[in-house]
Amino acid sequence: EPATSVNSEAEHSRRLSLLESSLLHIPTGADSERPRAYVPQRPCAIPPSFPTTPLPAFESPEMFQKLSIDTLILSFYYQQGTYQQYLAARELKRKSWRYHKKYMTWFQRHEEPKHTTDEYEIGTYVYFDYETGWCQRLKADFTFEYPYLEDELQPALTKKI
């Protein structure tokens, strides 16, 4: 019985140590929040010759038609709330990409859906993984529920004429 008592005490100490360790690393509310958009700081003065507004070419829908998928997605995620984000989203939609509101990422059919209803479709999709690899990945047998499909495009800022 003394050997069992020692083993039990050691196990109790080990568990207590693990609990204390997990308490030190408990998730906070901020751990579940979506990362905020990057807001650059100006650590030094900017010379007057440096542009402070986007060039007119960056407000041209024609220019966005020439950009690669990666560049459009970069513009979509890193120019949030701007006319350029709207133009990037519009061009991605024109190229058959669809935004999934639940997963907050872009999907494109890889092939025709295997099963389609009024509520969802099941099939293989290419999606853009912006969180772990900044790359396109394939997702087989994915159920795309239509309520999560972003179907409306509205410019956040109106283009200056």
C-alpha positions as CSV (number, residue, x, y, z in Angstrom):
1,E,0.0,0.0,0.0
2,P,2.8,2.5,0.6
3,A,4.0,2.2,-3.0
4,T,0.4,3.0,-4.2
5,S,0.3,6.0,-2.0
6,V,3.6,7.3,-3.4
7,N,2.4,6.8,-7.0
8,S,-0.9,8.4,-6.2
9,E,0.9,11.4,-4.6
10,A,3.2,11.7,-7.6
11,E,0.3,11.6,-10.0
12,H,-1.6,14.2,-8.0
13,S,1.5,16.5,-8.1
14,R,1.9,16.0,-11.8
15,R,-1.8,16.8,-12.4
16,L,-1.6,19.9,-10.2
17,S,1.5,21.1,-12.0
18,L,-0.3,20.6,-15.4
19,L,-3.4,22.5,-14.1
20,E,-1.2,25.4,-12.9
21,S,0.6,25.5,-16.2
22,S,-2.7,25.6,-18.2
23,L,-4.0,28.4,-15.9
24,L,-0.9,30.5,-16.9
25,H,-1.8,30.1,-20.5
26,I,-5.6,30.5,-20.4
27,P,-7.1,32.0,-23.5
28,T,-8.3,35.6,-23.4
29,G,-11.1,37.2,-25.2
30,A,-8.7,38.7,-27.7
31,D,-7.6,35.2,-28.7
32,S,-10.9,34.7,-30.5
33,E,-11.0,38.1,-32.2
34,R,-10.2,38.5,-35.9
35,P,-6.9,40.3,-36.3
36,R,-7.2,44.0,-36.9
37,A,-6.2,45.5,-40.1
38,Y,-2.6,46.8,-40.2
39,V,-2.4,50.5,-39.4
40,P,1.0,51.8,-40.3
41,Q,2.7,54.2,-37.9
42,R,5.0,57.0,-39.1
43,P,8.2,56.7,-37.1
44,C,9.8,59.5,-39.1
45,A,8.8,62.5,-41.2
46,I,7.6,61.8,-44.7
47,P,9.2,64.0,-47.4
48,P,6.7,66.2,-49.3
49,S,7.5,64.4,-52.5
50,F,6.2,61.1,-51.1
51,P,2.6,60.4,-52.4
52,T,-0.1,60.6,-49.7
53,T,-3.0,59.5,-51.8
54,P,-3.3,56.6,-54.2
55,L,-2.4,57.2,-57.8
56,P,-5.5,57.5,-60.1
57,A,-4.5,54.3,-61.8
58,F,-5.3,52.5,-58.5
59,E,-8.9,53.6,-58.8
60,S,-9.3,52.2,-62.3
61,P,-11.4,49.1,-62.8
62,E,-9.5,48.4,-66.0
63,M,-6.2,48.1,-64.0
64,F,-7.8,45.6,-61.5
65,Q,-8.8,43.4,-64.5
66,K,-5.1,42.9,-65.2
67,L,-4.1,41.9,-61.7
68,S,-3.4,38.3,-60.7
69,I,-5.6,36.4,-58.2
70,D,-3.0,36.7,-55.5
71,T,-2.7,40.5,-56.0
72,L,-6.5,40.9,-56.0
73,I,-6.7,38.9,-52.7
74,L,-3.9,40.9,-51.2
75,S,-5.7,44.1,-52.1
76,F,-9.0,42.7,-50.7
77,Y,-7.5,41.8,-47.3
78,Y,-5.1,44.7,-46.9
79,Q,-7.1,47.6,-48.2
80,Q,-10.2,47.1,-46.1
81,G,-12.9,49.7,-46.3
82,T,-11.5,51.3,-49.5
83,Y,-12.6,51.6,-53.1
84,Q,-9.7,49.4,-54.0
85,Q,-11.1,46.6,-51.8
86,Y,-14.4,47.0,-53.7
87,L,-12.6,46.8,-57.0
88,A,-10.7,43.7,-56.0
89,A,-13.9,42.0,-54.8
90,R,-15.7,42.9,-58.0
91,E,-12.9,41.5,-60.1
92,L,-12.7,38.3,-58.0
93,K,-16.4,37.8,-58.5
94,R,-16.0,38.4,-62.2
95,K,-13.4,35.6,-62.2
96,S,-15.9,33.2,-60.6
97,W,-14.6,33.5,-57.0
98,R,-17.2,33.7,-54.3
99,Y,-16.8,35.1,-50.8
100,H,-17.8,32.9,-47.9
101,K,-19.1,35.1,-45.0
102,K,-18.6,32.4,-42.3
103,Y,-15.0,31.5,-43.2
104,M,-14.2,35.0,-44.4
105,T,-12.3,33.7,-47.4
106,W,-12.7,33.3,-51.2
107,F,-13.9,30.1,-52.8
108,Q,-14.0,28.9,-56.5
109,R,-15.6,25.8,-57.9
110,H,-12.9,23.3,-58.9
111,E,-15.5,21.2,-60.7
112,E,-19.3,21.1,-61.0
113,P,-21.0,20.3,-57.7
114,K,-21.8,16.7,-56.9
115,H,-25.0,17.6,-55.2
116,T,-27.1,20.8,-55.3
117,T,-30.2,21.9,-53.4
118,D,-31.9,25.3,-52.8
119,E,-29.9,25.6,-49.6
120,Y,-26.4,24.3,-50.4
121,E,-24.1,22.6,-52.8
122,I,-21.5,19.9,-52.2
123,G,-18.4,19.6,-54.3
124,T,-14.7,20.3,-54.6
125,Y,-13.5,23.9,-54.2
126,V,-10.4,25.9,-54.4
127,Y,-10.2,28.3,-51.5
128,F,-7.7,31.0,-50.6
129,D,-6.0,30.2,-47.2
130,Y,-5.0,33.6,-45.9
131,E,-4.4,32.5,-42.3
132,T,-1.8,29.7,-42.5
133,G,-0.2,29.7,-45.9
134,W,-1.4,32.6,-48.0
135,C,-2.0,30.2,-50.9
136,Q,-4.7,28.4,-52.8
137,R,-5.8,25.0,-51.4
138,L,-8.2,22.3,-52.5
139,K,-11.2,21.3,-50.4
140,A,-13.0,18.1,-51.5
141,D,-16.6,17.3,-50.4
142,F,-17.2,20.8,-49.1
143,T,-20.7,21.9,-48.3
144,F,-21.2,25.5,-49.5
145,E,-24.3,26.8,-47.7
146,Y,-25.9,29.6,-49.7
147,P,-26.8,31.8,-46.7
148,Y,-23.0,32.3,-46.3
149,L,-22.5,33.4,-49.8
150,E,-21.8,37.1,-50.1
151,D,-23.9,38.1,-53.0
152,E,-23.9,41.9,-52.8
153,L,-21.1,44.2,-53.7
154,Q,-21.3,47.8,-52.4
155,P,-18.4,50.2,-52.5
156,A,-17.3,51.2,-49.1
157,L,-16.1,54.6,-50.4
158,T,-17.4,56.2,-53.6
159,K,-14.9,56.9,-56.3
160,K,-13.9,60.6,-56.6
161,I,-14.9,62.0,-59.9
